[in-house]
Amino acid sequence: MISYEAARTAILQQCSTVGAVREYLLNSLSHVAAEDVVAPRNLPAFDNSAMDGFAVRFSDDKTVPEFSVIGIIHAGGDAGTELQLGSAVRIMTGAPVPALCDAVIPFEDVDEAGDIIHIKPAVTLRSGQHIRHAAEDVRQGDTVIECGTLLGVAQICMLAALGMDSVLVYRKPRVAILATGDELVEPGQPLAPGKIYNSNSLALAAAVVEAGATPVLLGIARDDRERLKAKIIEGLDADLLLTAAGVSAGDRDLVRPILEELGMKLEFWKVEIKPGKVLAFGTREGKPVISLPGNPVSALVVFEEFVRPALLKMQGRRRVLKHPVTVVLQQELRKKPGRVFFSRLRLEHADGTLRAWSAGNQDTGALSTMLHTDALAILPEHRATFSAGDLVNVHLLNPQFEMQDAEDD
């Protein structure tokens, strides 16, 4: 068997970005920029008013007692002719300031008498006040977004402000999902004796979407070599093939031998972890293939620890591994030594710390425990007992605690 860290490293080394596409800005949300974006123009493009008020020109000693209002400039309008000494124009926020304008005075800082304005005695006039100068935010030729940046609302706003309606991004990988087994029945169908519902396909598809990729559901492959082989061939057209079950050592565990028959180079089979020991990984023509255990709890845990980082890397993400967070155990936990154990924990936030309890029955058949799981504890292979008060590292699953942790940082 291969170690937990060695398995994650092997998968990430074999996964790479899946190519770039140009997307309309709104469609680029949550994609990763595939190139440096250079500003095609200045921002602001011209000197403009930061306030509703009066654009004025005054003498060097700022002693002009009053100004004559000679016009008005609206946002989107023309700046008009240059100002003369002692003259002013009414101006709106965002409107271009006229040539030789020294400052903008807010409406509330003046007294108006017809076409004459007087600066209030308590107001101090400063050159350049309330004027946004051209290129003071972004200069043409500046790199505003670096390759590898995850595009959010702020990035889309900047691109739109620069007049761009599309951006080159790494496309979302297509992940083929194949569940195997004669015992499986699709949800919504009658359940005969000895059968179970295929929860893996929908659960893994949801996890794929949550990781930012696109699932391709292949349905159920029965334990028949030819039909299973046809499904696998179909799945190999995707950017990554994800299978569930059929990779152990039983008579009907046909996934691994069929994949190798189809030219997959097996990188490893079985990992020193629990749950999820029966995990296989290989590549075929450069495409990754990850075969998960059939147990739904094991499949979800393995997805979180191995598949999600791979999908993030394939999307061009810079940070693909979750940052471990330290929690304080509130009860004793036990495990067998020899393998890394992913213990499902329930968390509470109190007094600036995260407190942790077992989320329930840790048997891999206890799917209901996942409903109460806020984090996976990464319990090292060499220890068997963890006492109340011990600090352990976890990977957060519940976004609520991710936000609280960020606030504490």
TORKOL-4160 file (C-alpha; in steps of 0.2 Angstrom, whole numbers, padded with zeros to 4 digits, m for minus):
409
<pt num="1" X="0000" Y="0000" Z="0000"/>
<pt num="2" X="0005" Y="0018" Z="m0003"/>
<pt num="3" X="0004" Y="0032" Z="0011"/>
<pt num="4" X="m0009" Y="0045" Z="0012"/>
<pt num="5" X="0003" Y="0059" Z="0007"/>
<pt num="6" X="0012" Y="0049" Z="m0007"/>
<pt num="7" X="m0005" Y="0045" Z="m0014"/>
<pt num="8" X="m0011" Y="0063" Z="m0015"/>
<pt num="9" X="0006" Y="0069" Z="m0022"/>
<pt num="10" X="0005" Y="0055" Z="m0036"/>
<pt num="11" X="m0013" Y="0061" Z="m0041"/>
<pt num="12" X="m0008" Y="0079" Z="m0041"/>
<pt num="13" X="0007" Y="0076" Z="m0051"/>
<pt num="14" X="m0002" Y="0068" Z="m0065"/>
<pt num="15" X="m0017" Y="0081" Z="m0066"/>
<pt num="16" X="m0015" Y="0097" Z="m0076"/>
<pt num="17" X="m0026" Y="0110" Z="m0082"/>
<pt num="18" X="m0039" Y="0105" Z="m0096"/>
<pt num="19" X="m0037" Y="0119" Z="m0108"/>
<pt num="20" X="m0043" Y="0137" Z="m0110"/>
<pt num="21" X="m0059" Y="0144" Z="m0117"/>
<pt num="22" X="m0065" Y="0162" Z="m0119"/>
<pt num="23" X="m0080" Y="0165" Z="m0109"/>
<pt num="24" X="m0093" Y="0180" Z="m0108"/>
<pt num="25" X="m0089" Y="0189" Z="m0091"/>
<pt num="26" X="m0105" Y="0182" Z="m0082"/>
<pt num="27" X="m0101" Y="0165" Z="m0087"/>
<pt num="28" X="m0083" Y="0166" Z="m0081"/>
<pt num="29" X="m0088" Y="0168" Z="m0063"/>
<pt num="30" X="m0079" Y="0155" Z="m0052"/>
<pt num="31" X="m0067" Y="0151" Z="m0067"/>
<pt num="32" X="m0048" Y="0154" Z="m0066"/>
<pt num="33" X="m0040" Y="0166" Z="m0077"/>
<pt num="34" X="m0029" Y="0157" Z="m0090"/>
<pt num="35" X="m0019" Y="0172" Z="m0095"/>
<pt num="36" X="m0013" Y="0189" Z="m0087"/>
<pt num="37" X="m0026" Y="0202" Z="m0091"/>
<pt num="38" X="m0018" Y="0219" Z="m0096"/>
<pt num="39" X="m0028" Y="0235" Z="m0095"/>
<pt num="40" X="m0032" Y="0241" Z="m0112"/>
<pt num="41" X="m0036" Y="0259" Z="m0106"/>
<pt num="42" X="m0034" Y="0270" Z="m0091"/>
<pt num="43" X="m0046" Y="0270" Z="m0077"/>
<pt num="44" X="m0053" Y="0283" Z="m0074"/>
<pt num="45" X="m0052" Y="0287" Z="m0093"/>
<pt num="46" X="m0053" Y="0305" Z="m0090"/>
<pt num="47" X="m0053" Y="0318" Z="m0075"/>
<pt num="48" X="m0070" Y="0317" Z="m0067"/>
<pt num="49" X="m0079" Y="0324" Z="m0052"/>
<pt num="50" X="m0081" Y="0313" Z="m0037"/>
<pt num="51" X="m0095" Y="0324" Z="m0030"/>
<pt num="52" X="m0111" Y="0333" Z="m0035"/>
<pt num="53" X="m0105" Y="0352" Z="m0034"/>
<pt num="54" X="m0097" Y="0365" Z="m0043"/>
<pt num="55" X="m0081" Y="0364" Z="m0054"/>
<pt num="56" X="m0071" Y="0380" Z="m0050"/>
<pt num="57" X="m0055" Y="0389" Z="m0055"/>
<pt num="58" X="m0047" Y="0401" Z="m0042"/>
<pt num="59" X="m0031" Y="0411" Z="m0041"/>
<pt num="60" X="m0015" Y="0405" Z="m0034"/>
<pt num="61" X="m0019" Y="0412" Z="m0017"/>
<pt num="62" X="m0037" Y="0405" Z="m0017"/>
<pt num="63" X="m0044" Y="0421" Z="m0012"/>
<pt num="64" X="m0058" Y="0422" Z="m0025"/>
<pt num="65" X="m0073" Y="0427" Z="m0014"/>
<pt num="66" X="m0086" Y="0422" Z="m0026"/>
<pt num="67" X="m0089" Y="0412" Z="m0043"/>
<pt num="68" X="m0100" Y="0415" Z="m0057"/>
<pt num="69" X="m0109" Y="0399" Z="m0063"/>
<pt num="70" X="m0108" Y="0398" Z="m0082"/>
<pt num="71" X="m0116" Y="0381" Z="m0086"/>
<pt num="72" X="m0119" Y="0363" Z="m0080"/>
<pt num="73" X="m0110" Y="0347" Z="m0085"/>
<pt num="74" X="m0120" Y="0330" Z="m0082"/>
<pt num="75" X="m0112" Y="0313" Z="m0081"/>
<pt num="76" X="m0110" Y="0307" Z="m0099"/>
<pt num="77" X="m0109" Y="0325" Z="m0105"/>
<pt num="78" X="m0095" Y="0335" Z="m0113"/>
<pt num="79" X="m0083" Y="0345" Z="m0102"/>
<pt num="80" X="m0086" Y="0360" Z="m0112"/>
<pt num="81" X="m0073" Y="0375" Z="m0114"/>
<pt num="82" X="m0060" Y="0379" Z="m0101"/>
<pt num="83" X="m0064" Y="0388" Z="m0085"/>
<pt num="84" X="m0059" Y="0406" Z="m0083"/>
<pt num="85" X="m0053" Y="0413" Z="m0067"/>
<pt num="86" X="m0067" Y="0416" Z="m0055"/>
<pt num="87" X="m0079" Y="0405" Z="m0065"/>
<pt num="88" X="m0088" Y="0389" Z="m0060"/>
<pt num="89" X="m0100" Y="0376" Z="m0068"/>
<pt num="90" X="m0112" Y="0365" Z="m0059"/>
<pt num="91" X="m0106" Y="0347" Z="m0061"/>
<pt num="92" X="m0113" Y="0330" Z="m0057"/>
<pt num="93" X="m0103" Y="0315" Z="m0050"/>
<pt num="94" X="m0094" Y="0306" Z="m0063"/>
<pt num="95" X="m0095" Y="0320" Z="m0076"/>
<pt num="96" X="m0079" Y="0326" Z="m0085"/>
<pt num="97" X="m0071" Y="0341" Z="m0076"/>
<pt num="98" X="m0068" Y="0356" Z="m0088"/>
<pt num="99" X="m0050" Y="0361" Z="m0093"/>
<pt num="100" X="m0041" Y="0372" Z="m0080"/>
<pt num="101" X="m0053" Y="0366" Z="m0066"/>
<pt num="102" X="m0044" Y="0368" Z="m0049"/>
<pt num="103" X="m0056" Y="0359" Z="m0038"/>
<pt num="104" X="m0074" Y="0353" Z="m0036"/>
<pt num="105" X="m0084" Y="0361" Z="m0021"/>
<pt num="106" X="m0099" Y="0351" Z="m0015"/>
<pt num="107" X="m0116" Y="0359" Z="m0015"/>
<pt num="108" X="m0117" Y="0360" Z="0004"/>
<pt num="109" X="m0101" Y="0370" Z="0005"/>
<pt num="110" X="m0107" Y="0385" Z="m0004"/>
<pt num="111" X="m0121" Y="0398" Z="m0003"/>
<pt num="112" X="m0130" Y="0401" Z="m0019"/>
<pt num="113" X="m0137" Y="0418" Z="m0025"/>
<pt num="114" X="m0144" Y="0416" Z="m0043"/>
<pt num="115" X="m0129" Y="0413" Z="m0054"/>
<pt num="116" X="m0116" Y="0418" Z="m0040"/>
<pt num="117" X="m0110" Y="0406" Z="m0027"/>
<pt num="118" X="m0100" Y="0411" Z="m0011"/>
<pt num="119" X="m0089" Y="0398" Z="m0002"/>
<pt num="120" X="m0095" Y="0396" Z="0016"/>
<pt num="121" X="m0083" Y="0404" Z="0029"/>
<pt num="122" X="m0079" Y="0388" Z="0037"/>
<pt num="123" X="m0074" Y="0379" Z="0021"/>
<pt num="124" X="m0056" Y="0377" Z="0016"/>
<pt num="125" X="m0052" Y="0376" Z="m0002"/>
<pt num="126" X="m0039" Y="0364" Z="m0008"/>
<pt num="127" X="m0032" Y="0362" Z="m0026"/>
<pt num="128" X="m0038" Y="0345" Z="m0034"/>
<pt num="129" X="m0051" Y="0342" Z="m0021"/>
<pt num="130" X="m0065" Y="0330" Z="m0026"/>
<pt num="131" X="m0057" Y="0327" Z="m0043"/>
<pt num="132" X="m0053" Y="0309" Z="m0049"/>
<pt num="133" X="m0039" Y="0310" Z="m0061"/>
<pt num="134" X="m0036" Y="0300" Z="m0076"/>
<pt num="135" X="m0027" Y="0284" Z="m0073"/>
<pt num="136" X="m0026" Y="0286" Z="m0054"/>
<pt num="137" X="m0034" Y="0269" Z="m0052"/>
<pt num="138" X="m0027" Y="0259" Z="m0066"/>
<pt num="139" X="m0015" Y="0264" Z="m0080"/>
<pt num="140" X="m0016" Y="0257" Z="m0098"/>
<pt num="141" X="m0004" Y="0242" Z="m0099"/>
<pt num="142" X="m0005" Y="0238" Z="m0080"/>
<pt num="143" X="m0008" Y="0219" Z="m0076"/>
<pt num="144" X="m0025" Y="0220" Z="m0067"/>
<pt num="145" X="m0028" Y="0201" Z="m0066"/>
<pt num="146" X="m0014" Y="0188" Z="m0065"/>
<pt num="147" X="m0015" Y="0171" Z="m0073"/>
<pt num="148" X="m0021" Y="0159" Z="m0060"/>
<pt num="149" X="m0033" Y="0171" Z="m0052"/>
<pt num="150" X="m0050" Y="0164" Z="m0047"/>
<pt num="151" X="m0063" Y="0176" Z="m0054"/>
<pt num="152" X="m0076" Y="0183" Z="m0042"/>
<pt num="153" X="m0087" Y="0198" Z="m0042"/>
<pt num="154" X="m0073" Y="0211" Z="m0040"/>
<pt num="155" X="m0063" Y="0204" Z="m0055"/>
<pt num="156" X="m0078" Y="0204" Z="m0066"/>
<pt num="157" X="m0082" Y="0222" Z="m0061"/>
<pt num="158" X="m0064" Y="0227" Z="m0065"/>
<pt num="159" X="m0065" Y="0219" Z="m0082"/>
<pt num="160" X="m0082" Y="0226" Z="m0086"/>
<pt num="161" X="m0076" Y="0244" Z="m0081"/>
<pt num="162" X="m0061" Y="0242" Z="m0093"/>
<pt num="163" X="m0074" Y="0238" Z="m0107"/>
<pt num="164" X="m0070" Y="0220" Z="m0109"/>
<pt num="165" X="m0085" Y="0208" Z="m0111"/>
<pt num="166" X="m0075" Y="0191" Z="m0111"/>
<pt num="167" X="m0060" Y="0184" Z="m0103"/>
<pt num="168" X="m0049" Y="0168" Z="m0107"/>
<pt num="169" X="m0052" Y="0155" Z="m0093"/>
<pt num="170" X="m0047" Y="0137" Z="m0089"/>
<pt num="171" X="m0063" Y="0127" Z="m0093"/>
<pt num="172" X="m0071" Y="0117" Z="m0080"/>
<pt num="173" X="m0066" Y="0098" Z="m0082"/>
<pt num="174" X="m0079" Y="0085" Z="m0087"/>
<pt num="175" X="m0080" Y="0071" Z="m0075"/>
<pt num="176" X="m0088" Y="0055" Z="m0080"/>
<pt num="177" X="m0095" Y="0046" Z="m0065"/>
<pt num="178" X="m0099" Y="0027" Z="m0066"/>
<pt num="179" X="m0106" Y="0016" Z="m0052"/>
<pt num="180" X="m0104" Y="m0002" Z="m0054"/>
<pt num="181" X="m0113" Y="m0017" Z="m0046"/>
<pt num="182" X="m0128" Y="m0029" Z="m0050"/>
<pt num="183" X="m0135" Y="m0024" Z="m0033"/>
<pt num="184" X="m0139" Y="m0006" Z="m0038"/>
<pt num="185" X="m0155" Y="0002" Z="m0042"/>
<pt num="186" X="m0158" Y="0020" Z="m0047"/>
<pt num="187" X="m0167" Y="0031" Z="m0035"/>
<pt num="188" X="m0186" Y="0032" Z="m0039"/>
<pt num="189" X="m0187" Y="0014" Z="m0045"/>
<pt num="190" X="m0194" Y="0000" Z="m0035"/>
<pt num="191" X="m0182" Y="m0009" Z="m0024"/>
<pt num="192" X="m0182" Y="m0028" Z="m0025"/>
<pt num="193" X="m0175" Y="m0039" Z="m0011"/>
<pt num="194" X="m0156" Y="m0039" Z="m0010"/>
<pt num="195" X="m0155" Y="m0022" Z="m0020"/>
<pt num="196" X="m0149" Y="m0005" Z="m0014"/>
<pt num="197" X="m0151" Y="0012" Z="m0021"/>
<pt num="198" X="m0137" Y="0020" Z="m0031"/>
<pt num="199" X="m0133" Y="0034" Z="m0020"/>
<pt num="200" X="m0115" Y="0036" Z="m0026"/>
<pt num="201" X="m0118" Y="0043" Z="m0043"/>
<pt num="202" X="m0129" Y="0058" Z="m0037"/>
<pt num="203" X="m0118" Y="0061" Z="m0022"/>
<pt num="204" X="m0102" Y="0061" Z="m0032"/>
<pt num="205" X="m0110" Y="0072" Z="m0045"/>
<pt num="206" X="m0115" Y="0084" Z="m0032"/>
<pt num="207" X="m0097" Y="0084" Z="m0025"/>
<pt num="208" X="m0091" Y="0087" Z="m0043"/>
<pt num="209" X="m0102" Y="0102" Z="m0045"/>
<pt num="210" X="m0097" Y="0109" Z="m0028"/>
<pt num="211" X="m0079" Y="0107" Z="m0033"/>
<pt num="212" X="m0082" Y="0118" Z="m0049"/>
<pt num="213" X="m0082" Y="0104" Z="m0062"/>
<pt num="214" X="m0095" Y="0097" Z="m0073"/>
<pt num="215" X="m0102" Y="0079" Z="m0070"/>
<pt num="216" X="m0107" Y="0067" Z="m0084"/>
<pt num="217" X="m0117" Y="0053" Z="m0076"/>
<pt num="218" X="m0115" Y="0036" Z="m0085"/>
<pt num="219" X="m0127" Y="0027" Z="m0075"/>
<pt num="220" X="m0125" Y="0009" Z="m0068"/>
<pt num="221" X="m0113" Y="m0004" Z="m0075"/>
<pt num="222" X="m0118" Y="m0021" Z="m0071"/>
<pt num="223" X="m0105" Y="m0035" Z="m0066"/>
<pt num="224" X="m0103" Y="m0040" Z="m0084"/>
<pt num="225" X="m0087" Y="m0038" Z="m0093"/>
<pt num="226" X="m0093" Y="m0032" Z="m0110"/>
<pt num="227" X="m0106" Y="m0020" Z="m0103"/>
<pt num="228" X="m0094" Y="m0013" Z="m0090"/>
<pt num="229" X="m0080" Y="m0011" Z="m0103"/>
<pt num="230" X="m0092" Y="m0001" Z="m0115"/>
<pt num="231" X="m0097" Y="0010" Z="m0100"/>
<pt num="232" X="m0078" Y="0013" Z="m0096"/>
<pt num="233" X="m0074" Y="0017" Z="m0114"/>
<pt num="234" X="m0088" Y="0030" Z="m0114"/>
<pt num="235" X="m0081" Y="0038" Z="m0098"/>
<pt num="236" X="m0064" Y="0039" Z="m0105"/>
<pt num="237" X="m0069" Y="0053" Z="m0116"/>
<pt num="238" X="m0071" Y="0064" Z="m0102"/>
<pt num="239" X="m0057" Y="0074" Z="m0094"/>
<pt num="240" X="m0057" Y="0062" Z="m0078"/>
<pt num="241" X="m0066" Y="0046" Z="m0076"/>
<pt num="242" X="m0072" Y="0042" Z="m0058"/>
<pt num="243" X="m0078" Y="0025" Z="m0054"/>
<pt num="244" X="m0086" Y="0018" Z="m0038"/>
<pt num="245" X="m0084" Y="0000" Z="m0033"/>
<pt num="246" X="m0077" Y="m0014" Z="m0042"/>
<pt num="247" X="m0059" Y="m0011" Z="m0038"/>
<pt num="248" X="m0056" Y="m0024" Z="m0024"/>
<pt num="249" X="m0051" Y="m0042" Z="m0026"/>
<pt num="250" X="m0067" Y="m0051" Z="m0028"/>
<pt num="251" X="m0072" Y="m0062" Z="m0043"/>
<pt num="252" X="m0084" Y="m0047" Z="m0049"/>
<pt num="253" X="m0072" Y="m0033" Z="m0046"/>
<pt num="254" X="m0068" Y="m0030" Z="m0064"/>
<pt num="255" X="m0065" Y="m0012" Z="m0065"/>
<pt num="256" X="m0046" Y="m0012" Z="m0063"/>
<pt num="257" X="m0042" Y="m0026" Z="m0075"/>
<pt num="258" X="m0053" Y="m0019" Z="m0088"/>
<pt num="259" X="m0045" Y="m0002" Z="m0086"/>
<pt num="260" X="m0027" Y="m0010" Z="m0088"/>
<pt num="261" X="m0033" Y="m0019" Z="m0103"/>
<pt num="262" X="m0038" Y="m0003" Z="m0111"/>
<pt num="263" X="m0021" Y="0004" Z="m0108"/>
<pt num="264" X="m0022" Y="0013" Z="m0091"/>
<pt num="265" X="m0005" Y="0015" Z="m0082"/>
<pt num="266" X="m0009" Y="0010" Z="m0064"/>
<pt num="267" X="0000" Y="0022" Z="m0052"/>
<pt num="268" X="m0006" Y="0014" Z="m0036"/>
<pt num="269" X="m0019" Y="0003" Z="m0029"/>
<pt num="270" X="m0024" Y="0003" Z="m0010"/>
<pt num="271" X="m0019" Y="0017" Z="0002"/>
<pt num="272" X="m0014" Y="0017" Z="0020"/>
<pt num="273" X="m0030" Y="0026" Z="0025"/>
<pt num="274" X="m0047" Y="0022" Z="0034"/>
<pt num="275" X="m0060" Y="0023" Z="0027"/>
<pt num="276" X="m0055" Y="0022" Z="0008"/>
<pt num="277" X="m0041" Y="0009" Z="0008"/>
<pt num="278" X="m0047" Y="0002" Z="m0009"/>
<pt num="279" X="m0042" Y="0017" Z="m0019"/>
<pt num="280" X="m0035" Y="0015" Z="m0037"/>
<pt num="281" X="m0027" Y="0028" Z="m0048"/>
<pt num="282" X="m0020" Y="0028" Z="m0065"/>
<pt num="283" X="m0019" Y="0037" Z="m0081"/>
<pt num="284" X="m0024" Y="0033" Z="m0099"/>
<pt num="285" X="m0017" Y="0044" Z="m0113"/>
<pt num="286" X="m0013" Y="0058" Z="m0100"/>
<pt num="287" X="m0031" Y="0057" Z="m0093"/>
<pt num="288" X="m0033" Y="0053" Z="m0074"/>
<pt num="289" X="m0044" Y="0038" Z="m0069"/>
<pt num="290" X="m0049" Y="0037" Z="m0050"/>
<pt num="291" X="m0058" Y="0022" Z="m0044"/>
<pt num="292" X="m0066" Y="0024" Z="m0027"/>
<pt num="293" X="m0073" Y="0011" Z="m0015"/>
<pt num="294" X="m0091" Y="0007" Z="m0017"/>
<pt num="295" X="m0096" Y="0011" Z="0001"/>
<pt num="296" X="m0104" Y="0028" Z="0000"/>
<pt num="297" X="m0096" Y="0035" Z="0016"/>
<pt num="298" X="m0079" Y="0029" Z="0010"/>
<pt num="299" X="m0082" Y="0036" Z="m0008"/>
<pt num="300" X="m0086" Y="0053" Z="m0001"/>
<pt num="301" X="m0072" Y="0054" Z="0011"/>
<pt num="302" X="m0060" Y="0049" Z="m0003"/>
<pt num="303" X="m0067" Y="0061" Z="m0014"/>
<pt num="304" X="m0064" Y="0075" Z="m0002"/>
<pt num="305" X="m0046" Y="0071" Z="0001"/>
<pt num="306" X="m0040" Y="0065" Z="m0016"/>
<pt num="307" X="m0052" Y="0070" Z="m0030"/>
<pt num="308" X="m0057" Y="0087" Z="m0025"/>
<pt num="309" X="m0039" Y="0093" Z="m0025"/>
<pt num="310" X="m0036" Y="0085" Z="m0042"/>
<pt num="311" X="m0051" Y="0094" Z="m0049"/>
<pt num="312" X="m0046" Y="0111" Z="m0042"/>
<pt num="313" X="m0029" Y="0109" Z="m0050"/>
<pt num="314" X="m0037" Y="0104" Z="m0067"/>
<pt num="315" X="m0046" Y="0121" Z="m0066"/>
<pt num="316" X="m0030" Y="0131" Z="m0064"/>
<pt num="317" X="m0033" Y="0134" Z="m0045"/>
<pt num="318" X="m0017" Y="0140" Z="m0036"/>
<pt num="319" X="m0023" Y="0133" Z="m0019"/>
<pt num="320" X="m0029" Y="0115" Z="m0021"/>
<pt num="321" X="m0026" Y="0107" Z="m0004"/>
<pt num="322" X="m0036" Y="0113" Z="0011"/>
<pt num="323" X="m0027" Y="0121" Z="0025"/>
<pt num="324" X="m0028" Y="0111" Z="0041"/>
<pt num="325" X="m0037" Y="0119" Z="0055"/>
<pt num="326" X="m0034" Y="0114" Z="0073"/>
<pt num="327" X="m0048" Y="0109" Z="0085"/>
<pt num="328" X="m0049" Y="0104" Z="0103"/>
<pt num="329" X="m0056" Y="0087" Z="0106"/>
<pt num="330" X="m0070" Y="0086" Z="0119"/>
<pt num="331" X="m0070" Y="0067" Z="0121"/>
<pt num="332" X="m0058" Y="0053" Z="0118"/>
<pt num="333" X="m0056" Y="0045" Z="0101"/>
<pt num="334" X="m0048" Y="0028" Z="0097"/>
<pt num="335" X="m0042" Y="0020" Z="0082"/>
<pt num="336" X="m0031" Y="0006" Z="0076"/>
<pt num="337" X="m0013" Y="0011" Z="0073"/>
<pt num="338" X="m0006" Y="0008" Z="0056"/>
<pt num="339" X="m0017" Y="0019" Z="0045"/>
<pt num="340" X="m0022" Y="0037" Z="0044"/>
<pt num="341" X="m0040" Y="0038" Z="0050"/>
<pt num="342" X="m0052" Y="0051" Z="0044"/>
<pt num="343" X="m0064" Y="0053" Z="0059"/>
<pt num="344" X="m0080" Y="0062" Z="0056"/>
<pt num="345" X="m0082" Y="0076" Z="0069"/>
<pt num="346" X="m0095" Y="0088" Z="0074"/>
<pt num="347" X="m0089" Y="0106" Z="0079"/>
<pt num="348" X="m0094" Y="0120" Z="0089"/>
<pt num="349" X="m0086" Y="0138" Z="0090"/>
<pt num="350" X="m0084" Y="0144" Z="0108"/>
<pt num="351" X="m0071" Y="0156" Z="0116"/>
<pt num="352" X="m0061" Y="0159" Z="0100"/>
<pt num="353" X="m0058" Y="0140" Z="0098"/>
<pt num="354" X="m0066" Y="0126" Z="0088"/>
<pt num="355" X="m0072" Y="0112" Z="0099"/>
<pt num="356" X="m0074" Y="0094" Z="0092"/>
<pt num="357" X="m0084" Y="0079" Z="0096"/>
<pt num="358" X="m0087" Y="0063" Z="0086"/>
<pt num="359" X="m0101" Y="0065" Z="0074"/>
<pt num="360" X="m0108" Y="0048" Z="0078"/>
<pt num="361" X="m0105" Y="0030" Z="0073"/>
<pt num="362" X="m0088" Y="0030" Z="0064"/>
<pt num="363" X="m0092" Y="0013" Z="0055"/>
<pt num="364" X="m0092" Y="0016" Z="0036"/>
<pt num="365" X="m0109" Y="0009" Z="0035"/>
<pt num="366" X="m0116" Y="0023" Z="0045"/>
<pt num="367" X="m0121" Y="0036" Z="0032"/>
<pt num="368" X="m0132" Y="0046" Z="0044"/>
<pt num="369" X="m0116" Y="0051" Z="0053"/>
<pt num="370" X="m0111" Y="0062" Z="0037"/>
<pt num="371" X="m0127" Y="0072" Z="0041"/>
<pt num="372" X="m0119" Y="0079" Z="0057"/>
<pt num="373" X="m0101" Y="0080" Z="0050"/>
<pt num="374" X="m0093" Y="0097" Z="0050"/>
<pt num="375" X="m0075" Y="0091" Z="0048"/>
<pt num="376" X="m0063" Y="0077" Z="0045"/>
<pt num="377" X="m0050" Y="0074" Z="0058"/>
<pt num="378" X="m0034" Y="0068" Z="0050"/>
<pt num="379" X="m0028" Y="0056" Z="0064"/>
<pt num="380" X="m0010" Y="0050" Z="0061"/>
<pt num="381" X="m0006" Y="0032" Z="0058"/>
<pt num="382" X="0006" Y="0030" Z="0073"/>
<pt num="383" X="m0006" Y="0034" Z="0086"/>
<pt num="384" X="m0021" Y="0024" Z="0093"/>
<pt num="385" X="m0028" Y="0035" Z="0107"/>
<pt num="386" X="m0033" Y="0054" Z="0107"/>
<pt num="387" X="m0039" Y="0061" Z="0123"/>
<pt num="388" X="m0051" Y="0075" Z="0128"/>
<pt num="389" X="m0041" Y="0091" Z="0127"/>
<pt num="390" X="m0029" Y="0085" Z="0113"/>
<pt num="391" X="m0027" Y="0096" Z="0098"/>
<pt num="392" X="m0030" Y="0088" Z="0081"/>
<pt num="393" X="m0029" Y="0094" Z="0063"/>
<pt num="394" X="m0045" Y="0094" Z="0053"/>
<pt num="395" X="m0051" Y="0098" Z="0036"/>
<pt num="396" X="m0067" Y="0108" Z="0037"/>
<pt num="397" X="m0082" Y="0102" Z="0027"/>
<pt num="398" X="m0095" Y="0114" Z="0034"/>
<pt num="399" X="m0094" Y="0132" Z="0026"/>
<pt num="400" X="m0100" Y="0140" Z="0042"/>
<pt num="401" X="m0085" Y="0135" Z="0051"/>
<pt num="402" X="m0074" Y="0140" Z="0036"/>
<pt num="403" X="m0081" Y="0158" Z="0037"/>
<pt num="404" X="m0079" Y="0158" Z="0056"/>
<pt num="405" X="m0061" Y="0152" Z="0055"/>
<pt num="406" X="m0057" Y="0166" Z="0042"/>
<pt num="407" X="m0064" Y="0179" Z="0054"/>
<pt num="408" X="m0053" Y="0173" Z="0068"/>
<pt num="409" X="m0038" Y="0174" Z="0057"/>
